Amino acid sequence: MWVQRRVERRLARGAILSVLLDLRRANSRRAHEEGPLSDDGAAMVRAFENARLLRTAADRCLGRSIALAGCLAASADSCMVVLGVTLAPFTAHCWAQKGDVVLNDTLEEVLRYTPILVV
Protein backbone atom coordinates (compact mmCIF):
# COMPACT_ATOMS: atom_id res chain seq x y z
CA MET A 1 0.00 0.00 0.00
CA TRP A 2 2.91 2.32 0.70
CA VAL A 3 4.30 1.93 -2.82
CA GLN A 4 0.86 2.48 -4.32
CA ARG A 5 0.36 5.65 -2.29
CA ARG A 6 3.80 6.94 -3.35
CA VAL A 7 2.96 6.33 -7.03
CA GLU A 8 -0.42 8.05 -6.60
CA ARG A 9 1.25 11.13 -5.09
CA ARG A 10 3.65 11.34 -8.04
CA LEU A 11 0.76 10.98 -10.48
CA ALA A 12 -1.22 13.69 -8.66
CA ARG A 13 1.71 16.07 -9.14
CA GLY A 14 1.42 15.49 -12.89
CA ALA A 15 4.48 13.29 -13.21
CA ILE A 16 2.87 10.55 -15.31
CA LEU A 17 5.63 10.59 -17.95
CA SER A 18 8.31 10.33 -15.28
CA VAL A 19 6.47 7.50 -13.52
CA LEU A 20 6.03 5.55 -16.77
CA LEU A 21 9.67 6.05 -17.76
CA ASP A 22 10.79 4.80 -14.34
CA LEU A 23 8.60 1.74 -14.80
CA ARG A 24 9.98 1.12 -18.28
CA ARG A 25 13.55 1.30 -16.92
CA ALA A 26 12.73 -1.10 -14.08
CA ASN A 27 11.10 -3.57 -16.47
CA SER A 28 13.93 -3.32 -19.01
CA ARG A 29 16.28 -4.73 -16.39
CA ARG A 30 14.16 -7.87 -16.31
CA ALA A 31 13.85 -10.30 -19.18
CA HIS A 32 10.30 -10.31 -20.47
CA GLU A 33 10.18 -14.05 -20.30
CA GLU A 34 6.96 -15.80 -21.09
CA GLY A 35 5.49 -18.12 -18.55
CA PRO A 36 4.03 -17.83 -15.11
CA LEU A 37 5.09 -15.52 -12.34
CA SER A 38 7.58 -16.78 -9.82
CA ASP A 39 6.26 -17.83 -6.41
CA ASP A 40 7.35 -14.45 -5.02
CA GLY A 41 5.59 -12.66 -7.86
CA ALA A 42 2.37 -14.61 -7.28
CA ALA A 43 2.57 -13.73 -3.58
CA MET A 44 3.00 -10.07 -4.52
CA VAL A 45 -0.15 -10.16 -6.68
CA ARG A 46 -2.08 -11.77 -3.79
CA ALA A 47 -0.79 -9.08 -1.42
CA PHE A 48 -2.08 -6.36 -3.75
CA GLU A 49 -5.47 -8.10 -3.92
CA ASN A 50 -5.60 -8.35 -0.13
CA ALA A 51 -4.74 -4.65 0.16
CA ARG A 52 -8.03 -3.90 -1.63
CA LEU A 53 -9.76 -4.93 1.58
CA LEU A 54 -8.05 -2.10 3.44
CA ARG A 55 -8.11 0.55 0.72
CA THR A 56 -10.65 0.58 -2.06
CA ALA A 57 -9.42 0.16 -5.61
CA ALA A 58 -12.11 2.45 -7.05
CA ASP A 59 -10.57 5.11 -9.31
CA ARG A 60 -7.07 3.93 -8.43
CA CYS A 61 -6.35 1.54 -11.29
CA LEU A 62 -3.39 3.52 -12.69
CA GLY A 63 -1.56 3.86 -9.38
CA ARG A 64 -2.30 0.25 -8.38
CA SER A 65 -1.14 -1.18 -11.69
CA ILE A 66 2.08 0.85 -11.81
CA ALA A 67 2.85 0.03 -8.17
CA LEU A 68 2.26 -3.68 -8.78
CA ALA A 69 4.45 -3.67 -11.90
CA GLY A 70 7.19 -1.82 -10.02
CA CYS A 71 7.09 -4.24 -7.10
CA LEU A 72 7.20 -7.21 -9.46
CA ALA A 73 10.18 -5.72 -11.29
CA ALA A 74 11.95 -5.25 -7.95
CA SER A 75 11.34 -8.90 -7.09
CA ALA A 76 12.78 -10.24 -10.39
CA ASP A 77 9.49 -10.59 -12.26
CA SER A 78 8.15 -8.36 -14.98
CA CYS A 79 4.76 -7.48 -16.36
CA MET A 80 3.16 -4.92 -18.62
CA VAL A 81 0.93 -2.05 -17.59
CA VAL A 82 -1.88 -1.64 -20.12
CA LEU A 83 -3.99 1.50 -20.51
CA GLY A 84 -7.26 1.05 -22.36
CA VAL A 85 -10.24 3.18 -23.30
CA THR A 86 -13.84 2.93 -24.40
CA LEU A 87 -15.29 5.61 -26.64
CA ALA A 88 -19.04 5.71 -26.02
CA PRO A 89 -19.10 6.88 -23.30
CA PHE A 90 -15.43 7.69 -22.92
CA THR A 91 -13.83 5.84 -20.01
CA ALA A 92 -10.29 4.76 -19.31
CA HIS A 93 -8.89 1.87 -17.30
CA CYS A 94 -5.50 0.43 -16.46
CA TRP A 95 -4.34 -3.04 -15.45
CA ALA A 96 -1.21 -5.16 -15.06
CA GLN A 97 -0.73 -8.13 -17.33
CA LYS A 98 1.87 -10.85 -17.87
CA GLY A 99 1.55 -12.39 -21.28
CA ASP A 100 -2.16 -12.97 -21.70
CA VAL A 101 -2.82 -13.25 -17.95
CA VAL A 102 -4.44 -10.24 -16.29
CA LEU A 103 -2.89 -9.85 -12.83
CA ASN A 104 -4.96 -7.28 -10.96
CA ASP A 105 -8.39 -7.27 -12.58
CA THR A 106 -10.86 -9.61 -14.20
CA LEU A 107 -10.67 -10.63 -17.82
CA GLU A 108 -14.31 -9.64 -18.28
CA GLU A 109 -13.55 -6.09 -17.14
CA VAL A 110 -10.47 -5.53 -19.30
CA LEU A 111 -12.13 -6.92 -22.43
CA ARG A 112 -14.45 -3.89 -22.35
CA TYR A 113 -11.46 -1.63 -23.19
CA THR A 114 -9.31 -1.12 -26.26
CA PRO A 115 -5.61 -0.95 -25.29
CA ILE A 116 -3.94 2.29 -26.37
CA LEU A 117 -0.65 2.13 -24.42
CA VAL A 118 1.45 -0.73 -23.09
CA VAL A 119 4.44 -0.03 -20.85
C-alpha positions in Angstrom: 0.0 0.0 0.0 2.9 2.3 0.7 4.3 1.9 -2.8 0.9 2.5 -4.3 0.4 5.7 -2.3 3.8 6.9 -3.4 3.0 6.3 -7.0 -0.4 8.0 -6.6 1.2 11.1 -5.1 3.7 11.3 -8.0 0.8 11.0 -10.5 -1.2 13.7 -8.7 1.7 16.1 -9.1 1.4 15.5 -12.9 4.5 13.3 -13.2 2.9 10.6 -15.3 5.6 10.6 -17.9 8.3 10.3 -15.3 6.5 7.5 -13.5 6.0 5.5 -16.8 9.7 6.0 -17.8 10.8 4.8 -14.3 8.6 1.7 -14.8 10.0 1.1 -18.3 13.6 1.3 -16.9 12.7 -1.1 -14.1 11.1 -3.6 -16.5 13.9 -3.3 -19.0 16.3 -4.7 -16.4 14.2 -7.9 -16.3 13.9 -10.3 -19.2 10.3 -10.3 -20.5 10.2 -14.1 -20.3 7.0 -15.8 -21.1 5.5 -18.1 -18.6 4.0 -17.8 -15.1 5.1 -15.5 -12.3 7.6 -16.8 -9.8 6.3 -17.8 -6.4 7.4 -14.4 -5.0 5.6 -12.7 -7.9 2.4 -14.6 -7.3 2.6 -13.7 -3.6 3.0 -10.1 -4.5 -0.1 -10.2 -6.7 -2.1 -11.8 -3.8 -0.8 -9.1 -1.4 -2.1 -6.4 -3.8 -5.5 -8.1 -3.9 -5.6 -8.3 -0.1 -4.7 -4.6 0.2 -8.0 -3.9 -1.6 -9.8 -4.9 1.6 -8.1 -2.1 3.4 -8.1 0.5 0.7 -10.6 0.6 -2.1 -9.4 0.2 -5.6 -12.1 2.4 -7.1 -10.6 5.1 -9.3 -7.1 3.9 -8.4 -6.3 1.5 -11.3 -3.4 3.5 -12.7 -1.6 3.9 -9.4 -2.3 0.3 -8.4 -1.1 -1.2 -11.7 2.1 0.9 -11.8 2.8 0.0 -8.2 2.3 -3.7 -8.8 4.5 -3.7 -11.9 7.2 -1.8 -10.0 7.1 -4.2 -7.1 7.2 -7.2 -9.5 10.2 -5.7 -11.3 11.9 -5.3 -7.9 11.3 -8.9 -7.1 12.8 -10.2 -10.4 9.5 -10.6 -12.3 8.2 -8.4 -15.0 4.8 -7.5 -16.4 3.2 -4.9 -18.6 0.9 -2.1 -17.6 -1.9 -1.6 -20.1 -4.0 1.5 -20.5 -7.3 1.0 -22.4 -10.2 3.2 -23.3 -13.8 2.9 -24.4 -15.3 5.6 -26.6 -19.0 5.7 -26.0 -19.1 6.9 -23.3 -15.4 7.7 -22.9 -13.8 5.8 -20.0 -10.3 4.8 -19.3 -8.9 1.9 -17.3 -5.5 0.4 -16.5 -4.3 -3.0 -15.5 -1.2 -5.2 -15.1 -0.7 -8.1 -17.3 1.9 -10.8 -17.9 1.6 -12.4 -21.3 -2.2 -13.0 -21.7 -2.8 -13.3 -17.9 -4.4 -10.2 -16.3 -2.9 -9.8 -12.8 -5.0 -7.3 -11.0 -8.4 -7.3 -12.6 -10.9 -9.6 -14.2 -10.7 -10.6 -17.8 -14.3 -9.6 -18.3 -13.5 -6.1 -17.1 -10.5 -5.5 -19.3 -12.1 -6.9 -22.4 -14.4 -3.9 -22.3 -11.5 -1.6 -23.2 -9.3 -1.1 -26.3 -5.6 -0.9 -25.3 -3.9 2.3 -26.4 -0.6 2.1 -24.4 1.4 -0.7 -23.1 4.4 0.0 -20.9 
